[in-house]
Amino acid sequence: MTPSIENIEFHGIEALRLNGPRGSSAVISKLGAQVLSWITPDGREHLFLSDKAVFDGSVAIRGGIPVCFPQFAGLGDLPKHGFVRTLPWAVSTERCADDFALVTLEISDDEATRALWPHSFTAEITLMLEADRIDVEFCVTNNGGAPFSFTAALHTYLRLVQVEDAAIEGLYGHEYRDAANGDRIVRDSGTELIIEDVVDRVYHDIKRPQVLKAGNLSLNIQSQGFPDVVVWNPWVDLCAGMKDMPADGWKQMLCIEAAVAQQPVTLPAGEEWYGRQTLVAV
């Protein structure tokens, strides 16, 4: 079957389904330009989406790949993770070939965003689906007459059978800010990261890819333009307090996020910045 793109309704919201090579597929929502599903040719879903997620735009959709911009987490005065993940985006590009399907969604500032953050910008999310791989690229353009600064992330929720069976390689020797332990700075000294409790870490200045190993699943995770990697799992108690997560949802998910967190990007007038996260099923 030749790759194709179709408009669909997904949990009551407008979305696009990319039908890729060898039966692969992905879904991206027009709400927040959020990737909500990625299925490889073996039929496996690789993104976690909470079965209690809210799809009316009142809060961010819990799962998939939310777009955090122009602020990551609580690092500033804006709402947590910024505001674009609960706003409608417009489709600007759709393209298919024999070995991929690609779609770009974009959003620009308006009166409501300028009331929160007084800058003129355009942001784009491009999702490219191949047989065993997705690339998610985030591009920001400064349309104004003065520089602005931002932090950002692709807040990727990965679906696992059992998080305790997972191990992440590629973070050894790097410093991280441990948000679960008073934001202290720690150097990772283990050869791999095993999830055994609440984890909320921002790893700084990561140059090499990560490998997620979980049972018979391996994912290679690589980013460009995003210097930081966030690893997050809420574990039992925090998960129990989240209205849009099932009580045991922490067991099936792990966030490995491409981020600009430690050092904001300062973007000159008229310039653009981009970052990308690539996920490859091995």
C-alpha angles and dihedrals in degrees: 000000000000113000114261142174124224135183111240141168112244117189088336097309132103114262143154126238116210111206105201139184120310094007098306117145143181135189125212123186124223085218104084093344084262122169104225104175139023118180122181125211090269089065095250121144110220101185125075116227117180114237086221094052116138117231103184097091094248089112133007117280107259106235142012114068111319116193113234111202147184088358132033115217114318095327095129145002099294126095111286110286091005127265112280096086092071097043130089117258127200127232111243104167137026121177136165135184134167093279106031149026120212135187132177125202124188142191132189134195121275137173092284096050092044089055087060099033116014100217137108112233147147120214125193134192116198118191118194118187123198128169098279101005145063128196118200113192124189119198127185125192124194105221094176135089098250136049120267133193130220145166121216147169145190096229097207118192111199121201117232134177091226123357094208088064092056128098129187121210127192102055098087115130096013126122119239137187107237104214091178090061107045097289092284117165114244133177113229108236102171122096089228135014116241119190109232103144140002108324124194109158134156109202113203132224098357114187103172132062124258127232119210112203118189119161108297092349126092126177126188111211122194134168137193125198092010107097097188135063121206121203115193138172119158094207123201108317100039091044091052089058095053113096093202096052129074111241092252095039092110089070094064101042142066125174116218104175135188106224150173098209115127098048118026120228113246107206118197121225112283094011131116134216129196139187132183139200120201123196119192123184110219 
